Amino acid sequence: MTTYGILIFDGAEELDFTGPWEVFTASSMLRDHADTVLLIAEHPGAVRCNKGMRVLPDHTLDDHPQLDVLLVPGGNGTRREVSNPVLIDWIRKTAANVTWTTSVCTGALLLHEAGPARGRRVATHHLFEETLQARGDITVVRDARYVVDESLVTSQGVSAGIDMALWLIGRLHGRDHARAVRQYIQYDPAPPYLADEPFATGAETATAV
């Protein structure tokens, strides 16, 4: 059994955590619901995310079970939470007691402030790479969707968290399982955008419609 703890906070980017959530819960389903996926917030009330989605956490920082995996999303809220000593201390303590610590997008900022990303190789959103590198004691990798540095796995922005989550369940439960999850969620990102390409025949257009 694997217990995934996904941190959420006001201003968290929605797909940063809902993408991995989908991967982890689909993984659990294909493993006869063997795993647990939890949303964790500082307070028990609704969290308003970066684009306005409101989400209710399962647990608070004080009452969640032992975790195997910690995931920290990004979003504009990270700029505020980096100065939240309660949250930063929780990340520091939790990361010391999990098997894997992960982040998506600017969640790497919180991992740097809390300590797990210091002295490590990380990925973050392409618009935040210079800012994170300037904090020092960190190496930002600019050409990888996700970066694995021992037990720390960080990813670039938004959809890159899905890639990272698939890699992680492959590491935990095998590549064949990860491929099955990828097929189940129908995630096939290459080529990434075809909506501006015309269909070759009327038959294809009719099928698409």
N, C-alpha and C positions, 0 to 999 in steps of 0.2 A: 504494500500500500504506500502510495506517495501522497503527501499532504502539501498542496500548493497554497501559499498565502500571497494574495495580490493586494498591495497597498493602494488605497484610493484617497484622494484629497480634493478639495475644491480647486478647480482649474486643471485637473488631470485630463490629458488628451484621451478621448473616448477609445479610439482604436488601439491605442498603446496597451490598454488592458483588456478590452473586449476581444481583440484578435488572439492573444495568448489564452484568454479564458476559453474561447471556442476550441482551440487546439487541446488544451488540458482536459476539458470536459468531454470532448469527443474521444480523446485517448482513454479516459476513464470508462466511458460507455462501451468501447470496444474491448475493454478488459473486465467486462461484467461488473462495471461500476465499482472497481476496486479502489479508486482514488477519491480524494476529497479536494475540492477547489473552493477557496474562501476569499471573500472580499473583506479587507480589514481597514478601518479608518480610526482616526484619533477619537472621534465622538460617534455616538450611536445614530444620530439623525442623518437625513438625506445629504448626500454630497452632490453639489452642482458642478458638473464637469466643464471642460474647456469650451465646448460648443453648446452647452445648455442642458445636456442630458442629466437627469437626476437619478441617483443610484443609492440604494440602501445597503450599507455594509452588513455582513454576517456577524462580525465581531469587532471589538475595539482593540486598541493596542494592549489593553490590560487583561483581556479575557479569551484570547484565542488559544487553540491547542498548539502543541509543538509542531513546527513546520519542517519540511524537508527542502522546500524550494521557496525562496523569497523573490517576488517580482516587484520592481519599483518603476512605475510609468513616468513619462514626462508630461509636458504641457506647461502652459504659462504659470500654473500654480507652483511649479518648482522654484521659481524666482522668489516667492514668498516663503515657502516651506524650508528653503535652505537656511533661513534664519529662525526656524522653529526648534528650539532646543529639545522639546519633548519628542518630536518626530525624529530628529536626527539621532538622539540617544537611543531611541527604539530601534532604528535601522542598524546602528552600530552593534547593539547587543544581540539583535535577532540574527544578523549576518554571521556573527561568531558561532551560532548554534545551528545553522542549517548546512545541508550538503552543497547546495547551489545558491548563489546570489546572482540575480539577473536584473537587467534594466532595459528599458526601451526609451529611445529619444533622449530628452534632457533629464531623464531619471538618473543618468550618469552623474549629473551635478550633485544630486543628493547622496549618491554613493561616494563621491569624492569628499564631500563635506563630512560625512559620517566616518569615513576612513577606508572602507573596503576597496575603493578604486584608487587609492593613493599608491603610487609607484607601479601602477599596472597599465596594461594596454587596453584601451576601450574604444567603443564606437558610440557616436551620438548623432543627433540631427545635423545635417550638413550646414545649416545656418548657425549652429552653435559650436562648431568645431574650434574656431579661433578663441572664442570666449573660454571654453573649457580648458584648452591647452594653456592659456595665459594664467590659469590658476596655479600652475606648477605641480610638480611631483606626479605627473600623469603623462601618458603617451596616447594621443588621439590618433587612431587609425582611420584614414580618410577614404579608403577604397574597398571596404568590406561591409556587407550587410550586417554581419554580426562578428564579434571577436570573442574568442575563448582564451582566457588567461587563467589557467589552473581551474579553480572552482568559481570563478567570476565569468559570467557571460553577459555581454552588453551588445546592444543593437542600435542601428541607425533609427531614423524617425518612423513613427506611425506603423505602416504595413510591415516594416522590417522585423517587428516583434513577432510576427507569425513565423517568419523564417527561423528566428532564434528559438521559438517555442518548439517547432518541429525538430530542430537539431537536438534540443534538450530531451524530448521524449524518445528520440532515437537512441540517445546515449543511455537513458534510463531503462528503456524497454525493448531496444533493438531496432535496427533499420527497417526491417519488414513491417513492424508495427507503425513506425513513423510514416512509411509509404501508404499504409492502409488508412491512417488518419488523414493524410494529404488527399487521398482519393475521396474519402468520405466528405470532406469539407469542400471538395472540388477546387482546390487551390493550385493553380497552374499559371504563375505570373509572367511567363515569357512566351510570346512578346507581350509587353505590358499594356499596350493600348492599340486597339484596332477599329475603334468606332468611327474614325475618319477615313477608313479604307472602304471603298465601294465593294459590294458583293459582285462576283464575276458574272452570275447568271440570275435571271428572274426566279428560277427555282430556289436558289439559295436565299434570295430575299424573302420569298414566300415562307420558306422554312424558318428563317429567323423571326419573321413576324408571328 
